[in-house]
């Protein structure tokens, strides 16, 4: 017997419509702030002693043998 695919378009379309309505209802239950105020961000510069010079990291394997 051949698979009847004549109703698939209706089923898929109604599924998407139901999911869309369901998500709209879920989202509409959330309360969002009306007009959120933006905060001013001030960047602070931290002076570190290693900022302008090269630092060398000595690994235990790179140390000379004793």
Backbone as ProteinMPNN parsed JSONL, in Angstrom:
{"seq_chain_A": "XXXXXXXXXXXXXXXXXXXXXXXXXXXXXXXXXXXXXXXXXXXXXXXXXXXXXXXXXXXXXXXXXX", "coords_chain_A": {"N_chain_A": [[0.83, -1.206, 0.0], [0.387, 2.258, -0.69], [1.824, 5.146, 0.854], [-0.225, 7.526, 2.316], [-0.006, 10.817, 1.746], [-1.524, 13.055, 1.647], [-2.665, 14.547, 3.696], [-0.594, 15.6, 5.075], [0.371, 18.242, 4.737], [-1.646, 19.799, 5.91], [-1.537, 18.867, 8.546], [1.102, 19.515, 9.332], [1.103, 22.299, 8.968], [-0.91, 23.076, 10.798], [0.352, 22.233, 13.125], [2.591, 23.952, 13.274], [1.204, 26.369, 13.542], [-0.105, 25.969, 15.994], [2.122, 25.706, 17.692], [3.241, 28.254, 17.392], [1.211, 29.889, 18.482], [1.198, 28.876, 21.075], [3.792, 29.538, 22.005], [3.599, 32.31, 21.822], [1.712, 32.838, 23.798], [3.107, 31.934, 26.036], [5.294, 33.711, 26.054], [3.996, 36.138, 26.363], [3.212, 36.1, 28.976], [5.362, 36.857, 30.462], [6.837, 39.545, 32.22], [8.329, 42.469, 31.168], [10.754, 45.072, 31.695], [9.672, 48.44, 31.205], [11.092, 50.724, 30.08], [14.243, 50.294, 29.999], [16.94, 51.744, 31.721], [20.015, 52.952, 30.515], [23.264, 52.158, 31.607], [26.172, 54.052, 32.314], [29.314, 53.167, 31.284], [32.434, 53.143, 32.65], [35.726, 52.921, 31.765], [38.523, 51.774, 33.436], [41.964, 52.303, 33.651], [44.466, 50.135, 34.539], [47.583, 50.175, 35.961], [50.111, 47.998, 35.589], [53.05, 46.313, 36.737], [54.192, 44.682, 34.818], [53.348, 45.552, 32.403], [54.683, 47.066, 30.373], [57.024, 45.707, 29.888], [58.897, 42.82, 28.92], [58.224, 39.64, 30.168], [59.747, 36.719, 31.355], [59.005, 33.359, 31.586], [60.046, 30.763, 33.537], [60.114, 27.438, 33.077], [59.943, 24.309, 34.867], [61.2, 22.258, 33.398], [62.887, 23.569, 31.733], [64.95, 24.492, 33.216], [68.455, 24.397, 34.095], [70.274, 21.298, 34.53], [71.175, 19.913, 37.71]], "CA_chain_A": [[0.0, 0.0, 0.0], [1.137, 3.511, -0.795], [1.644, 6.032, 1.999], [-1.097, 8.662, 1.995], [0.613, 12.062, 2.225], [-2.383, 14.182, 1.277], [-3.02, 15.353, 4.877], [0.608, 16.062, 5.769], [0.456, 19.705, 4.705], [-2.58, 20.323, 6.914], [-1.042, 18.508, 9.88], [2.314, 20.297, 9.628], [0.705, 23.701, 9.091], [-1.619, 23.273, 12.064], [1.322, 22.071, 14.197], [3.325, 25.208, 13.382], [0.291, 27.387, 14.058], [-0.309, 25.702, 17.422], [3.354, 26.047, 18.4], [3.378, 29.703, 17.393], [0.265, 30.433, 19.469], [1.651, 28.45, 22.404], [4.94, 30.358, 22.4], [3.137, 33.685, 22.03], [1.069, 32.883, 25.114], [4.151, 31.8, 27.052], [6.096, 34.932, 26.104], [3.184, 37.268, 26.822], [3.07, 36.039, 30.433], [6.538, 37.449, 31.091], [6.797, 41.006, 32.31], [9.609, 43.069, 30.858], [10.775, 46.493, 32.085], [9.14, 49.283, 30.136], [12.173, 51.443, 29.418], [15.435, 50.107, 30.832], [17.895, 52.841, 31.626], [21.355, 52.477, 30.187], [24.293, 52.569, 32.552], [27.406, 54.516, 31.683], [30.424, 52.29, 31.638], [33.711, 53.846, 32.655], [36.844, 51.993, 31.722], [39.646, 52.224, 34.252], [43.252, 51.768, 33.242], [45.266, 49.66, 35.65], [49.001, 50.089, 35.644], [50.742, 46.809, 36.162], [54.495, 46.403, 36.504], [54.612, 43.908, 33.648], [52.63, 46.031, 31.24], [55.552, 47.568, 29.303], [58.26, 44.951, 29.713], [58.753, 41.401, 28.618], [58.501, 38.757, 31.298], [60.121, 35.387, 30.933], [58.527, 32.35, 32.518], [60.938, 29.617, 33.562], [59.444, 26.167, 33.378], [60.87, 23.38, 35.547], [61.945, 21.448, 32.433], [63.867, 24.382, 31.014], [66.034, 24.834, 34.121], [69.612, 23.533, 33.876], [70.398, 20.172, 35.453], [72.104, 20.165, 38.825]], "C_chain_A": [[0.864, 1.255, 0.0], [0.795, 4.407, 0.387], [0.833, 7.25, 1.57], [-0.511, 9.928, 2.597], [-0.265, 13.273, 1.943], [-2.699, 15.078, 2.477], [-1.799, 15.915, 5.58], [0.711, 17.576, 5.799], [-0.442, 20.319, 5.776], [-2.071, 20.05, 8.322], [0.162, 19.361, 10.257], [1.971, 21.773, 9.811], [-0.008, 23.963, 10.41], [-0.679, 23.098, 13.255], [2.123, 23.351, 14.39], [2.455, 26.331, 13.941], [0.071, 27.204, 15.558], [0.945, 26.043, 18.225], [3.56, 27.553, 18.474], [2.469, 30.334, 18.436], [0.714, 30.089, 20.88], [2.82, 29.307, 22.877], [4.547, 31.813, 22.604], [2.482, 33.828, 23.394], [2.111, 32.795, 26.22], [4.956, 33.086, 27.19], [5.278, 36.094, 26.656], [2.975, 37.246, 28.331], [4.261, 36.64, 31.16], [6.386, 38.958, 31.125], [8.205, 41.551, 32.108], [9.591, 44.526, 31.321], [10.397, 47.378, 30.905], [10.241, 49.981, 29.365], [13.427, 51.289, 30.262], [16.433, 51.24, 30.629], [19.284, 52.272, 31.369], [22.356, 53.02, 31.198], [25.515, 53.048, 31.777], [28.553, 53.671, 32.199], [31.711, 53.09, 31.545], [34.825, 52.807, 32.713], [37.997, 52.573, 32.529], [40.912, 51.543, 33.763], [44.037, 51.386, 34.481], [46.717, 49.561, 35.201], [49.583, 48.887, 36.357], [52.232, 46.871, 35.873], [54.952, 45.647, 35.267], [53.948, 44.398, 32.358], [53.576, 46.391, 30.084], [56.838, 46.777, 29.141], [57.97, 43.471, 29.527], [59.086, 40.591, 29.865], [58.776, 37.364, 30.762], [59.691, 34.399, 32.001], [59.452, 31.155, 32.41], [60.156, 28.381, 33.966], [60.432, 25.235, 34.06], [61.71, 22.558, 34.562], [63.02, 22.266, 31.725], [65.024, 24.823, 31.919], [67.228, 23.911, 33.869], [69.658, 22.405, 34.918], [71.416, 20.471, 36.529], [72.868, 18.922, 39.2]], "O_chain_A": [[1.931, 1.297, 0.613], [-0.339, 4.437, 0.863], [1.161, 7.918, 0.59], [-0.514, 10.099, 3.816], [0.213, 14.406, 1.999], [-2.977, 16.263, 2.292], [-1.934, 16.63, 6.573], [1.11, 18.137, 6.819], [-0.039, 21.254, 6.467], [-2.166, 20.912, 9.196], [0.236, 19.873, 11.374], [2.496, 22.423, 10.715], [0.261, 24.966, 11.07], [-0.875, 23.735, 14.289], [2.321, 23.797, 15.52], [2.928, 27.151, 14.728], [0.063, 28.181, 16.307], [0.847, 26.604, 19.316], [4.001, 28.072, 19.5], [2.895, 31.209, 19.19], [0.621, 30.921, 21.782], [2.838, 29.753, 24.024], [5.105, 32.484, 23.472], [2.678, 34.836, 24.072], [2.014, 33.497, 27.227], [5.269, 33.509, 28.303], [5.823, 36.951, 27.352], [2.598, 38.263, 28.913], [4.178, 36.907, 32.359], [5.876, 39.57, 30.186], [9.148, 41.146, 32.788], [8.532, 45.153, 31.34], [10.756, 47.102, 29.76], [10.328, 49.854, 28.144], [13.65, 52.091, 31.168], [16.725, 51.636, 29.5], [19.671, 51.248, 31.932], [22.3, 54.186, 31.59], [25.846, 52.512, 30.72], [28.726, 53.493, 33.405], [32.039, 53.644, 30.496], [34.855, 51.942, 33.588], [38.396, 53.721, 32.328], [40.919, 50.341, 33.496], [44.249, 52.211, 35.37], [47.029, 48.938, 34.186], [49.541, 48.789, 37.584], [52.636, 47.431, 34.854], [56.012, 45.954, 34.722], [53.995, 43.713, 31.336], [53.295, 46.053, 28.934], [57.676, 47.149, 28.319], [56.925, 42.961, 29.933], [60.096, 40.827, 30.528], [58.118, 36.897, 29.833], [59.981, 34.584, 33.183], [59.629, 30.594, 31.328], [59.609, 28.303, 35.066], [61.639, 25.359, 33.852], [62.841, 22.198, 34.888], [63.966, 21.7, 31.176], [65.971, 25.455, 31.449], [67.04, 22.762, 33.47], [69.149, 22.544, 36.031], [72.392, 21.185, 36.302], [73.69, 18.956, 40.116]]}, "name": "protein", "num_of_chains": 1, "seq": "XXXXXXXXXXXXXXXXXXXXXXXXXXXXXXXXXXXXXXXXXXXXXXXXXXXXXXXXXXXXXXXXXX"}
